Amino acid sequence: MVNENTQQMVPRVCGTKCTFHPFIALFIMALLIAAIYLTGYERGQFLEDQTTGKNSSSRCNLSVGKWVFDNKSYPLYKEKQCPYMWDEFACEKYGRKDLNYQNWRWQPHQCDLPRFNATALLERLRGKRLVFVGDSLNRDQWVSLVCLVESSIPQELKSRNFKLNGSLMTFKATEYNATVDFYWSPLLVESNADDPVNHRLPDRIVRVQAIEKHARHWTDADILVFNSYVWWLRPKMKVLWGSFQSSDGIYKEIEMIRSYEMALKTWSDWLEIHINHTKTKLFFVSMSPTHLRGEEWGKGTNDNCYSETMPIFKEGYQGSGSNPKMMRAVEAAIDELKTKGLKVQMLNITQLSEYRKEGHPSIYRRQWVPLTEEQLSNPISYADCAHWCLPGVPDTWNELLYAYLLDSRFF
């Protein structure tokens, strides 16, 4: 906003010997307002400081707010019109009738999220490679971002390189020489779940000290967005010292949180040594919560996200679908990297996602394994309460990412 003194500046330029045409004065005023507004934006006026939680006229915690129903501005794209939609997230395609989950807008308490602009983001990504590294929740976010930007690109100037049995999926906007990739690495380090298709195994084994097999595919990226959470959710992990091919490997069951910390140490050590500290921008996405226990929001003990149609409106709600100890482990790893001159920005999506119990696919998704008669008779038993329908919650995650990527202080 232009203050009173600024407004009075225009007529004093000439003094008493000349006058301004009113239209010229209005034009100059418009330029002044635009310049002040854009300068504030470039300085991060709308960007949060999630690590300190400080709020002022120039800082706002974007992760603290509420969901507002907005069927005029949202969804930001149409599920059926995005050729890159993934069947795990295509809830409308698989029969979901209540589509209000597409119309909720995240409203921070003390500011507004910058409106997503695909062209502005692609300009920021010109000549760059952005890679999402992690599990299917990160793929959920990757599909969301591709759908958000692809509609603004002419068909002949975009391409997708997809190999069914490959861990790497690539979307390229050729006009901008911009690449948005997803790399499957659900536990960040090596594991027996590294096959992007055949990874449903009863016994999960992780090599907590081995990451090079994965990291060589993304070390050269300009922007890296990591996540790793749901694949660790079991009391203990079987840890392997040695290789999967070797017969003399040492296996040991270790408490989950300890094995997670060990994996994060391997991940952070790799980043410290191999990542360009000045060029590469790093993000870690916080926990994406599940909604498996209906009693936590007033439903029965046997209920989950199945048949839910509205968000949770109790501010600060936290269910058992997130694990604060794990995020504290991530924060500790990030803090340690900061002391070594490498900044990793936490993308805090947990609280805003906690409210969205109705945003999951539930039964409205492709089933990769045929359902049994028993499951069909009890839909709650096979409802997916971990992933998210698209358009939906991951679009907001990408709006947060967008706010960072457009902030000049971050680049």
C-alpha positions in Angstrom: 0.0 0.0 0.0 1.2 3.5 -0.8 1.3 5.8 2.2 0.2 9.4 2.4 3.6 10.9 1.9 4.2 8.9 -1.2 0.8 10.0 -2.7 1.8 13.6 -2.1 5.1 13.2 -3.9 3.7 13.4 -7.4 2.2 17.0 -7.5 5.4 18.5 -5.9 7.7 17.4 -8.8 6.9 20.5 -10.9 6.1 23.0 -8.2 3.7 25.9 -9.1 4.9 26.5 -12.7 3.5 23.3 -14.2 0.5 21.0 -13.7 -0.1 17.3 -14.3 -2.8 15.9 -16.5 -4.9 13.8 -14.2 -4.5 10.7 -16.3 -0.7 11.0 -16.2 -0.8 11.3 -12.4 -3.0 8.2 -12.2 -0.6 6.3 -14.4 2.4 7.3 -12.3 0.6 6.3 -9.1 -0.2 2.9 -10.6 3.4 2.3 -11.5 4.5 3.3 -7.9 2.0 0.9 -6.4 3.0 -1.9 -8.7 6.7 -1.3 -8.0 6.2 -1.3 -4.2 4.0 -4.5 -4.4 6.4 -6.4 -6.5 9.4 -5.4 -4.4 7.6 -6.7 -1.4 6.8 -10.0 -3.1 10.4 -10.4 -4.3 11.6 -9.9 -0.7 9.3 -12.8 0.4 6.5 -10.7 1.8 4.1 -13.6 1.5 6.6 -16.3 2.5 6.6 -18.1 5.8 9.4 -18.7 8.2 8.4 -22.2 9.2 11.5 -22.8 11.2 11.1 -19.9 13.6 7.4 -19.5 13.5 7.8 -15.7 13.6 5.0 -13.6 12.2 5.2 -10.0 11.1 4.2 -7.8 8.2 6.9 -9.5 6.1 6.7 -13.0 7.5 3.9 -15.4 7.8 3.7 -19.1 8.7 1.8 -20.5 5.8 1.3 -23.9 7.5 -1.0 -22.4 10.2 -4.5 -21.7 9.1 -7.8 -23.2 8.1 -9.5 -24.8 5.1 -12.1 -22.6 3.3 -14.6 -23.9 0.8 -14.0 -22.2 -2.5 -15.6 -23.7 -5.6 -14.9 -20.6 -7.7 -11.1 -20.8 -7.6 -10.6 -24.5 -7.0 -9.8 -27.0 -8.3 -6.8 -25.6 -10.1 -7.1 -28.2 -12.9 -9.5 -31.0 -13.9 -8.7 -34.6 -13.1 -10.0 -35.8 -16.5 -8.1 -33.2 -18.4 -4.7 -34.1 -17.0 -3.1 -36.7 -19.2 -0.5 -37.5 -16.5 -3.0 -38.5 -13.8 -2.1 -41.6 -11.8 -4.9 -44.2 -11.3 -4.1 -44.4 -7.5 -5.2 -40.7 -7.2 -8.0 -40.5 -9.8 -10.9 -40.7 -7.4 -13.5 -39.3 -9.8 -12.5 -41.7 -12.5 -13.0 -44.6 -10.1 -16.5 -43.6 -9.1 -16.3 -41.0 -6.3 -19.5 -38.8 -6.6 -18.9 -36.2 -3.9 -16.3 -34.0 -5.4 -16.2 -31.2 -2.7 -12.7 -32.5 -1.7 -11.5 -30.6 -4.8 -12.8 -27.2 -3.7 -11.1 -26.5 -0.4 -8.5 -23.7 -0.3 -5.9 -23.4 2.4 -6.1 -20.0 4.1 -3.2 -19.1 6.4 -4.3 -17.1 9.4 -2.2 -14.0 8.9 -1.6 -13.8 5.1 -2.6 -15.3 1.8 -0.9 -18.0 -0.2 0.4 -16.6 -3.5 -1.9 -17.7 -6.3 -0.3 -20.5 -8.2 0.9 -19.4 -11.7 2.2 -22.2 -13.9 4.0 -19.8 -16.3 5.8 -18.0 -13.4 6.9 -21.4 -12.0 8.2 -22.7 -15.4 10.2 -19.5 -15.8 11.8 -20.1 -12.4 12.5 -23.7 -13.5 13.9 -22.7 -16.9 17.0 -24.7 -17.6 16.6 -26.6 -14.3 15.9 -30.0 -13.0 13.5 -30.6 -10.1 13.4 -34.0 -8.6 10.9 -35.5 -6.1 12.7 -38.3 -4.3 10.7 -40.7 -2.0 7.6 -42.9 -1.9 4.2 -42.9 -3.4 3.2 -39.8 -1.3 5.9 -37.9 -3.1 4.7 -39.3 -6.4 1.3 -38.0 -5.4 2.9 -34.5 -5.1 4.8 -35.0 -8.4 1.6 -35.9 -10.3 -0.1 -32.9 -8.7 2.7 -30.5 -9.8 2.8 -31.9 -13.4 -1.0 -31.5 -13.6 -0.7 -27.9 -12.3 1.8 -26.9 -15.0 1.1 -29.0 -18.0 -2.1 -27.3 -19.1 -0.2 -24.1 -19.7 2.2 -25.7 -22.2 1.3 -26.4 -25.8 1.0 -30.2 -26.5 4.0 -30.2 -28.9 6.3 -28.7 -26.3 5.9 -31.2 -23.5 6.9 -34.8 -23.1 6.9 -37.6 -20.6 9.5 -40.3 -20.5 8.0 -43.2 -18.5 9.4 -46.7 -18.0 7.1 -49.1 -16.3 9.9 -50.9 -14.5 12.1 -47.9 -14.0 12.4 -45.9 -10.8 12.7 -42.6 -12.6 9.7 -40.8 -14.2 10.3 -37.6 -16.1 8.1 -34.7 -17.3 9.9 -32.2 -19.5 8.6 -28.8 -20.7 10.8 -28.5 -23.7 10.2 -24.8 -24.4 11.6 -24.0 -20.9 14.2 -26.8 -20.9 12.6 -27.6 -17.5 12.4 -31.1 -16.1 10.2 -32.3 -13.2 11.2 -35.8 -12.2 10.0 -38.4 -9.6 12.5 -41.0 -8.3 11.2 -44.0 -6.4 13.2 -44.5 -3.2 10.6 -45.1 -0.4 13.2 -45.4 2.4 15.7 -43.0 0.9 18.5 -45.6 1.4 18.6 -49.0 -0.3 16.0 -51.6 0.6 14.2 -54.6 -0.7 11.3 -52.3 -1.5 13.2 -50.4 -4.2 11.4 -52.0 -7.1 8.8 -49.4 -8.1 6.2 -52.1 -9.0 6.9 -55.2 -7.0 7.5 -53.9 -3.5 4.7 -55.4 -1.4 6.8 -57.7 0.7 6.0 -59.2 4.1 9.6 -58.6 5.4 11.0 -55.1 4.9 14.8 -55.0 4.9 16.8 -51.8 4.7 20.5 -51.1 4.1 20.8 -48.0 6.3 24.4 -47.2 5.2 23.9 -47.5 1.4 22.4 -44.7 -0.7 24.6 -44.4 -3.8 22.4 -46.7 -6.0 19.7 -44.1 -5.7 21.6 -40.9 -5.2 23.5 -41.1 -8.5 20.2 -40.5 -10.3 19.5 -37.2 -8.6 22.8 -35.7 -7.3 23.0 -33.3 -10.3 19.5 -31.9 -9.7 19.0 -28.1 -9.2 16.1 -28.7 -6.8 15.5 -31.8 -4.6 12.3 -32.5 -2.7 12.6 -35.5 -0.4 10.2 -37.4 1.8 10.2 -40.7 3.7 7.7 -41.6 6.3 4.9 -44.2 5.9 7.3 -47.0 4.8 9.0 -46.8 8.2 5.8 -47.3 10.2 6.4 -50.5 12.0 7.8 -51.2 15.5 11.1 -52.6 14.2 13.1 -52.6 10.9 15.3 -55.4 9.7 18.7 -53.8 9.0 21.2 -55.3 6.6 25.0 -54.8 6.8 26.3 -56.1 3.5 24.6 -56.5 0.2 21.5 -58.3 -0.9 23.5 -60.4 -3.2 26.0 -61.5 -0.5 25.4 -64.6 1.6 27.5 -63.3 4.5 25.4 -60.2 5.2 24.5 -59.4 8.8 20.9 -58.9 9.6 19.6 -57.3 12.8 16.2 -56.0 13.9 16.4 -52.5 15.3 13.8 -50.2 16.8 12.2 -48.2 14.0 13.2 -44.7 15.2 16.8 -45.7 15.6 17.0 -47.2 12.1 15.3 -44.1 10.7 18.0 -41.9 12.3 20.7 -44.1 10.8 19.2 -43.8 7.4 18.9 -40.0 7.8 22.6 -39.9 8.8 23.6 -41.7 5.5 21.3 -39.3 3.5 22.7 -36.2 5.2 26.3 -37.4 4.8 25.8 -37.9 1.1 24.2 -34.4 0.7 27.1 -32.8 2.6 29.7 -34.3 0.4 28.1 -34.6 -3.0 25.6 -31.7 -3.3 26.6 -28.3 -4.6 26.1 -26.1 -1.5 25.4 -22.9 -3.5 23.5 -24.2 -6.5 21.2 -27.0 -5.2 18.0 -26.1 -3.3 16.8 -28.8 -0.9 13.4 -29.5 0.7 12.2 -32.2 3.0 8.4 -32.8 3.1 7.1 -33.4 6.6 4.8 -36.3 7.4 1.7 -36.9 5.3 -0.8 -38.2 8.0 -3.1 -41.1 7.6 -6.7 -41.3 8.8 -7.2 -44.9 10.0 -9.0 -44.4 13.4 -12.4 -42.9 13.2 -12.7 -42.6 17.0 -10.1 -39.8 16.9 -12.6 -37.5 15.2 -15.8 -38.8 16.8 -16.7 -41.9 14.7 -16.7 -45.5 15.7 -13.6 -47.6 16.6 -14.0 -49.6 13.4 -14.3 -46.5 11.1 -11.6 -44.8 9.0 -11.6 -42.4 6.1 -14.2 -44.4 4.2 -17.4 -42.4 3.5 -16.0 -39.2 4.9 -17.0 -36.0 3.1 -15.9 -33.1 5.2 -12.6 -31.9 6.8 -11.9 -31.7 10.5 -12.4 -28.2 11.7 -11.0 -28.4 15.2 -7.9 -26.2 15.1 -4.7 -28.0 16.0 -6.2 -31.5 15.6 -3.6 -34.2 15.6 -4.4 -37.9 15.1 -2.2 -41.0 15.5 -1.5 -40.9 11.8 1.6 -38.8 12.3 4.7 -39.5 14.3 6.4 -36.4 16.0 9.5 -38.4 17.0 10.3 -39.1 13.3 9.9 -35.5 12.4 12.2 -34.5 15.3 14.7 -36.9 13.8 14.5 -35.1 10.5 14.8 -31.7 12.1 17.9 -32.9 13.9 19.5 -34.0 10.7 18.6 -30.8 9.0 20.0 -28.7 11.9 23.2 -30.7 11.7 23.5 -30.0 7.9 22.9 -26.3 8.6 26.0 -26.2 10.8 28.0 -27.6 7.8 26.8 -24.9 5.5 24.0 -26.8 3.7 20.4 -25.6 4.1 17.4 -28.0 3.8 14.0 -26.3 4.0 11.3 -28.3 5.8 8.0 -28.1 3.8 5.6 -28.3 6.7 2.4 -30.0 5.3 1.5 -32.1 8.3 -1.0 -30.0 10.2 -2.9 -28.7 7.2 -3.2 -32.4 6.0 -4.3 -33.6 9.4 -7.7 -31.8 8.9 -8.4 -33.5 5.6 -9.8 -36.9 6.5 -12.1 -36.8 3.5 -9.3 -36.1 1.0 -8.1 -39.7 0.6 -9.0 -42.1 -2.2 -10.8 -44.5 0.2 -12.2 -47.2 -2.2 -12.2 -44.9 -5.2 -8.9 -45.8 -6.9 -7.4 -48.6 -9.0 -6.9 -51.8 -7.1 -3.6 -53.4 -8.1 -4.5 -56.7 -6.4 -8.0 -58.2 -7.0 -10.2 -57.8 -4.0 -11.6 -60.8 -2.1 -15.3 -61.4 -1.5 -14.7 -60.6 2.2 -13.1 -57.2 1.3 -15.9 -56.3 -1.1 -18.5 -56.9 1.6 -16.6 -54.6 4.0 -15.3 -51.5 2.1 -13.7 -50.1 5.2 -11.2 -53.0 5.1 -9.6 -51.9 1.9 -10.1 -48.1 2.0 -6.9 -46.2 1.1 -6.5 -43.6 3.9 -2.9 -42.8 3.1 -2.7 -41.4 -0.4 -4.7 -38.3 -1.6 -7.2 -37.7 -4.4 -6.2 -35.3 -7.1 -7.0 -32.5 -7.5 -6.8 -32.2 -3.7 -4.5 -31.8 -0.8 -1.1 -32.3 -2.6 -2.0 -29.3 -4.7 -1.7 -27.2 -1.5 1.7 -28.8 -0.7 2.8 -27.6 -4.1 1.4 -24.1 -3.5 3.7 -24.0 -0.4 6.6 -25.2 -2.6 5.7 -22.6 -5.2 5.9 -19.8 -2.6 9.5 -20.8 -1.7 10.6 -21.3 -5.3 9.4 -17.8 -6.3 11.0 -16.1 -3.4 14.2 -14.3 -4.3 15.7 -14.8 -0.9 15.6 -18.6 -1.4 17.4 -18.5 -4.8 
